[in-house]
């Protein structure tokens, strides 16, 4: 019997209407740096690999014939990208300045994080967070506001 394969890492792959505009936003908002760009023979950007901190992200142009659709085409996204940072307030300000809309302002949360959410110009949702305190599940239950 062979050993089961194990995952080596997870790299989110985002589809956008305009790759260069998206990369400009990710650079201004999150300090993204382009590492590699792969184009199809017709010039379509198949994907661009970028680094955001220690994380990799793939960004591709929307290609409907490959079912690679941006949130605007789909009517939104159910996914939330969580970006851990030492200073979520700074990244939040940078993201809004670069063109993101505020989904939830940065605030101290009952689960021990400073946390807020923005939506980038392509409709991808980002949580910006840093851990402040480590709570047990029981502590979080006791701290959870009514109705949450």
N, C-alpha and C positions, 0 to 999 in steps of 0.2 A: 504494500500500500504506500502511495506517495504522500508526502506532507502537503497539506493544502497551501495554496498560494496565499501570500499576505500582501496587504496593501502597503505601498511604500510612501505614499503621500497623496494629498488632495489638492488639485489646482482648479479653482473656479474658472469657468470659460464663459465670458460675457459676449453677447451679440448686441451690436450697436448700429445705428444708421450711418454714422460717419466716424470712422476709426480715428482720424487725425484730431477731430474735435474732442472725442472721448479721451484720447491720450493727453491732450492739452489740459482738460479738466482734471484727470487723475494726477498729472504732474503738479498742477497748481494746488490742488486740494490735499493730496496725500503724499506728495513727493515721489510719485512713480517714476521709474527710470526704464526706458525701453532697452531690452536686451537682445531681441531677435525679431525679425520681420520676415514672414513667408508669404509670397504672392503667387497667385495662379497665373498661367500664361497670359490671360486677358487683362492682368493688372489688378484684379480683385484681391484684396487683402484676405488671405486665408486665415491667418492669425498673427498677432503680435504678442510676444511674451514680454511682460513687464515685471519689475520687482517693486514691491511696496514693503519697505522694511526687509524682513527675512522671508517674506511671502512672495510667491509667484502668482501671476494672474495672466490668463490668456484673453485677448480682446480680438473679436472678429467682426468684420463687416456683415451686416444682415445679408443672407443668401437664401431667399425663399425656396429655390429649387432643392436646397439641401435641408430644408426645415430648420434653418438657423435664423430664428426670428427675434427681433428686438422687442422689448416690453411694449413699446408704442403700438406695434403691429398686433401683439397679443392682447392688448387692453390692460396691461399692468404685469406685475410679477408677484408670485407668492413667496419668493425667496428674499432672505435678509442676509447680507454680507456683514459679518461682525469684525470690525477692525479694532484690535486692542492696541492701545497707545499709552504713553506716559502722560500725555496732555490732551485729553479729548476736547477740551475747550478750544485749544489752538486749532486742531484739525477741523472742528465744527465751524469755526469762524472762516478758516481758509476755504472750506467746501462751499459755504454760503457765498462768500466773495467770488468764488470761481463759477457760480451759477447753480448750485444745489438749492432745493427748496427744503424748508424745515418740516419734518414730520413730527418730531417730538424734541423739545428743547433739552439741552444738557441740564441734568440735575442729579442730586444725590438720590440713589434709589434704595428702597427697603432691603434689597438683596446684597448690599455692600459695594455697589459700583457707582461711579460717576458715569452717566450714560445719556446718550441722546441719539436721534436718528435723522438722517437726511435722505433725500431722493436726488440722485444725480440727473443731469439733463437728459439722459436716455431712459430714465425711469427705473434704474436699479436702486434698491434700497440699501442703505448703509447704516449700521449701528456703530457708533464711536464710543469706546468705553475704556475704563481702567478700573482695576480692583482697588477698593479702599480698605475693606475689611473682609475677613473670611468668616462666614456664618455657617452653622450647621443647618440642615433642612428644617429642623425644629425651630431654630432661631428665625429663619426666613418665614415660616408659617406664622409665628407669633408676631412678626413685624409687618406682614402683608396687610395693606389697607383694606377696609371693608369694600366689597364689590369688585375686587381684583381677582 
